[in-house]
Amino acid sequence: MLGVLALPIASAAAATAAPASAASSSQVARPCDRPGPWVIGTKAVTVRSKASSTSTSLGILYRGHKFTVHKSRGNWHYITDTTTGERGWVSGTYVYRQVYMCLD
């Protein structure tokens, strides 16, 4: 014969979210609330004169290289190499923004 085990029912308070109007523009955004820096997701990426894989190559950015993205068009990003000042287009297939997560 099988016995029955009785366990107390645990009650949890209902989770509530703050209304959207409660967020103040004067609050300082936490680093995990903003997208991170742009990074190269492969060993190297070619900087091009136009947003096309067949356009003239202007240079190469290697993993860990610092650059700034000014605008995007489709899956291409117009960047400036912060070391040399060279400007051009890189494919979004190999360049992305890091994402952070808040655990609070």
VOMARPA-487551 format. One record per residue: residue in one letter; x, y, z of N, C-alpha, C, CB in turn. Coordinates in steps of 0.05 Angstrom, whole numbers. Glycine has a CB too. Layout:
REM VOMARPA-487551
<atom "a", <X, Y, Z>, <X, Y, Z>, <X, Y, Z>, <X, Y, Z>> ...
This chain:
REM VOMARPA-487551
<atom "m", <17, -23, 0>, <0, 0, 0>, <18, 25, 0>, <-19, 0, 24>> <atom "l", <11, 44, -16>, <27, 68, -19>, <17, 89, 1>, <26, 79, -47>> <atom "g", <36, 103, 13>, <29, 125, 31>, <27, 151, 16>, <50, 127, 53>> <atom "v", <13, 170, 28>, <10, 196, 16>, <25, 216, 32>, <-21, 204, 14>> <atom "l", <40, 233, 19>, <56, 253, 33>, <42, 280, 29>, <85, 254, 21>> <atom "a", <35, 293, 50>, <22, 319, 49>, <42, 341, 53>, <-1, 321, 70>> <atom "l", <44, 359, 34>, <62, 382, 36>, <46, 407, 38>, <81, 383, 11>> <atom "p", <55, 426, 54>, <40, 452, 55>, <43, 466, 28>, <51, 469, 78>> <atom "i", <22, 481, 21>, <22, 497, -3>, <36, 523, 3>, <-7, 501, -14>> <atom "a", <57, 528, -13>, <72, 553, -9>, <58, 575, -25>, <102, 550, -18>> <atom "s", <55, 598, -12>, <43, 620, -27>, <65, 640, -33>, <20, 633, -10>> <atom "a", <64, 651, -56>, <84, 671, -65>, <69, 697, -72>, <101, 661, -89>> <atom "a", <81, 719, -65>, <69, 744, -72>, <71, 748, -102>, <84, 768, -57>> <atom "a", <50, 760, -113>, <50, 764, -142>, <70, 785, -150>, <21, 773, -151>> <atom "a", <84, 780, -171>, <105, 798, -181>, <91, 821, -196>, <126, 784, -199>> <atom "t", <100, 845, -191>, <88, 868, -205>, <110, 883, -219>, <72, 886, -185>> <atom "a", <103, 894, -241>, <123, 911, -256>, <115, 940, -253>, <123, 903, -286>> <atom "a", <135, 957, -252>, <130, 985, -250>, <118, 995, -277>, <156, 1001, -244>> <atom "p", <99, 1013, -276>, <88, 1023, -301>, <109, 1037, -317>, <64, 1041, -295>> <atom "a", <105, 1038, -343>, <124, 1051, -361>, <128, 1080, -354>, <115, 1048, -390>> <atom "s", <108, 1093, -344>, <110, 1121, -337>, <127, 1126, -312>, <82, 1133, -332>> <atom "a", <133, 1104, -297>, <149, 1107, -273>, <179, 1111, -280>, <146, 1083, -255>> <atom "a", <187, 1103, -304>, <215, 1107, -312>, <220, 1136, -317>, <222, 1089, -337>> <atom "s", <240, 1147, -305>, <247, 1175, -307>, <270, 1179, -326>, <253, 1187, -280>> <atom "s", <269, 1199, -343>, <291, 1204, -361>, <315, 1215, -346>, <283, 1223, -383>> <atom "s", <311, 1224, -321>, <333, 1234, -306>, <350, 1212, -292>, <323, 1254, -285>> <atom "q", <340, 1187, -293>, <354, 1165, -282>, <378, 1159, -299>, <336, 1140, -279>> <atom "v", <401, 1152, -286>, <425, 1145, -301>, <422, 1116, -309>, <450, 1149, -284>> <atom "a", <426, 1110, -335>, <424, 1083, -345>, <448, 1067, -335>, <423, 1083, -376>> <atom "r", <443, 1042, -327>, <464, 1025, -319>, <478, 1014, -343>, <453, 1002, -301>> <atom "p", <504, 1006, -341>, <518, 995, -364>, <504, 971, -376>, <546, 987, -356>> <atom "c", <490, 956, -360>, <477, 932, -371>, <451, 939, -386>, <471, 912, -349>> <atom "d", <442, 964, -384>, <418, 973, -398>, <424, 984, -426>, <403, 994, -382>> <atom "r", <450, 988, -432>, <458, 999, -457>, <473, 977, -473>, <476, 1024, -454>> <atom "p", <472, 979, -500>, <488, 960, -515>, <517, 965, -511>, <481, 962, -546>> <atom "g", <533, 945, -512>, <561, 947, -507>, <576, 958, -532>, <573, 921, -499>> <atom "p", <603, 957, -530>, <618, 968, -553>, <617, 949, -577>, <648, 971, -544>> <atom "w", <623, 960, -600>, <624, 943, -624>, <650, 927, -624>, <624, 961, -650>> <atom "v", <648, 902, -632>, <670, 884, -632>, <671, 868, -659>, <669, 864, -608>> <atom "i", <694, 857, -665>, <698, 840, -688>, <695, 811, -680>, <726, 845, -702>> <atom "g", <677, 797, -693>, <670, 769, -685>, <686, 748, -700>, <642, 765, -689>> <atom "t", <707, 756, -714>, <724, 737, -729>, <753, 746, -727>, <715, 734, -759>> <atom "k", <772, 732, -739>, <800, 741, -737>, <805, 768, -749>, <818, 720, -750>> <atom "a", <792, 773, -772>, <796, 799, -786>, <772, 804, -804>, <822, 798, -803>> <atom "v", <768, 830, -809>, <746, 838, -827>, <757, 860, -846>, <721, 849, -811>> <atom "t", <749, 859, -871>, <758, 878, -891>, <741, 903, -890>, <757, 865, -919>> <atom "v", <755, 926, -890>, <742, 952, -892>, <739, 959, -922>, <757, 975, -876>> <atom "r", <715, 966, -931>, <710, 970, -959>, <702, 999, -964>, <688, 951, -969>> <atom "s", <705, 1008, -990>, <699, 1035, -998>, <669, 1040, -1000>, <712, 1042, -1024>> <atom "k", <654, 1018, -1005>, <625, 1019, -1007>, <613, 996, -992>, <615, 1019, -1037>> <atom "a", <587, 997, -987>, <573, 975, -973>, <568, 952, -992>, <546, 985, -960>> <atom "s", <590, 939, -1001>, <588, 917, -1020>, <613, 900, -1017>, <584, 927, -1049>> <atom "s", <610, 874, -1018>, <633, 856, -1016>, <651, 857, -1041>, <624, 828, -1011>> <atom "t", <642, 869, -1063>, <658, 871, -1087>, <671, 899, -1090>, <640, 866, -1111>> <atom "s", <667, 917, -1071>, <679, 944, -1073>, <709, 942, -1065>, <664, 964, -1055>> <atom "t", <723, 964, -1069>, <751, 966, -1064>, <757, 962, -1034>, <762, 992, -1074>> <atom "s", <778, 947, -1028>, <787, 943, -1001>, <804, 966, -992>, <802, 916, -998>> <atom "l", <797, 977, -969>, <813, 1000, -958>, <832, 992, -936>, <794, 1021, -947>> <atom "g", <827, 969, -924>, <843, 960, -902>, <831, 936, -888>, <849, 982, -882>> <atom "i", <843, 929, -866>, <834, 906, -850>, <833, 913, -820>, <852, 881, -854>> <atom "l", <811, 905, -807>, <810, 908, -778>, <813, 880, -766>, <783, 921, -769>> <atom "y", <829, 877, -746>, <833, 851, -733>, <818, 850, -706>, <863, 847, -727>> <atom "r", <813, 826, -697>, <799, 822, -671>, <812, 839, -650>, <798, 792, -664>> <atom "g", <796, 852, -634>, <807, 869, -612>, <813, 898, -621>, <832, 857, -601>> <atom "h", <811, 903, -646>, <816, 930, -657>, <793, 949, -649>, <819, 930, -688>> <atom "k", <799, 974, -643>, <779, 993, -635>, <769, 1009, -659>, <791, 1013, -614>> <atom "f", <743, 1012, -660>, <731, 1027, -682>, <704, 1039, -673>, <727, 1010, -707>> <atom "t", <694, 1058, -688>, <669, 1071, -682>, <650, 1067, -705>, <673, 1102, -676>> <atom "v", <625, 1060, -700>, <605, 1057, -721>, <589, 1083, -722>, <586, 1033, -715>> <atom "h", <587, 1095, -746>, <572, 1120, -749>, <543, 1116, -759>, <587, 1138, -769>> <atom "k", <540, 1097, -777>, <513, 1091, -788>, <513, 1063, -799>, <505, 1112, -810>> <atom "s", <489, 1053, -803>, <485, 1027, -814>, <467, 1028, -838>, <474, 1007, -793>> <atom "r", <472, 1011, -858>, <455, 1008, -881>, <452, 978, -887>, <467, 1024, -906>> <atom "g", <428, 968, -882>, <424, 939, -885>, <442, 925, -865>, <430, 930, -914>> <atom "n", <458, 906, -876>, <476, 891, -859>, <505, 902, -860>, <476, 862, -867>> <atom "w", <508, 928, -867>, <534, 940, -869>, <536, 964, -850>, <540, 949, -898>> <atom "h", <560, 969, -839>, <564, 990, -820>, <587, 1008, -829>, <570, 979, -791>> <atom "y", <582, 1035, -829>, <602, 1054, -836>, <618, 1061, -811>, <590, 1081, -848>> <atom "i", <644, 1055, -811>, <661, 1057, -787>, <685, 1076, -791>, <671, 1030, -780>> <atom "t", <697, 1083, -768>, <722, 1097, -768>, <741, 1080, -750>, <720, 1126, -757>> <atom "d", <764, 1073, -761>, <785, 1059, -746>, <797, 1080, -727>, <807, 1047, -765>> <atom "t", <795, 1076, -701>, <804, 1096, -682>, <834, 1098, -681>, <793, 1090, -654>> <atom "t", <849, 1079, -691>, <878, 1080, -691>, <888, 1096, -714>, <889, 1052, -692>> <atom "t", <878, 1091, -739>, <888, 1104, -763>, <871, 1126, -773>, <892, 1083, -784>> <atom "g", <846, 1127, -765>, <827, 1147, -775>, <814, 1140, -801>, <842, 1174, -778>> <atom "e", <821, 1116, -812>, <810, 1107, -837>, <780, 1102, -834>, <824, 1081, -846>> <atom "r", <765, 1110, -855>, <736, 1106, -854>, <728, 1087, -877>, <721, 1133, -857>> <atom "g", <707, 1072, -872>, <697, 1054, -893>, <675, 1036, -883>, <720, 1036, -903>> <atom "w", <667, 1017, -899>, <645, 999, -892>, <654, 972, -885>, <625, 998, -916>> <atom "v", <641, 960, -865>, <647, 932, -857>, <621, 917, -856>, <662, 930, -829>> <atom "s", <623, 891, -861>, <599, 874, -862>, <589, 868, -833>, <605, 848, -876>> <atom "g", <563, 870, -829>, <551, 864, -803>, <552, 835, -796>, <523, 874, -803>> <atom "t", <559, 818, -816>, <562, 789, -810>, <585, 784, -791>, <567, 774, -837>> <atom "y", <605, 802, -791>, <629, 798, -775>, <632, 818, -753>, <653, 799, -792>> <atom "v", <615, 838, -752>, <617, 860, -732>, <591, 862, -717>, <624, 887, -746>> <atom "y", <592, 863, -691>, <567, 865, -675>, <572, 879, -649>, <556, 837, -669>> <atom "r", <551, 885, -635>, <553, 898, -609>, <551, 877, -587>, <531, 920, -605>> <atom "q", <567, 880, -566>, <565, 863, -544>, <539, 869, -529>, <590, 865, -525>> <atom "v", <528, 849, -516>, <503, 852, -501>, <509, 845, -472>, <480, 835, -513>> <atom "y", <500, 862, -454>, <504, 857, -425>, <477, 850, -413>, <517, 881, -411>> <atom "m", <477, 836, -390>, <452, 829, -377>, <453, 837, -348>, <447, 799, -380>> <atom "c", <432, 851, -339>, <430, 858, -311>, <418, 835, -295>, <413, 884, -307>> <atom "l", <429, 828, -273>, <419, 806, -257>, <408, 815, -231>, <441, 785, -252>> <atom "d", <393, 836, -231>, <381, 846, -206>, <351, 846, -208>, <390, 874, -200>> 
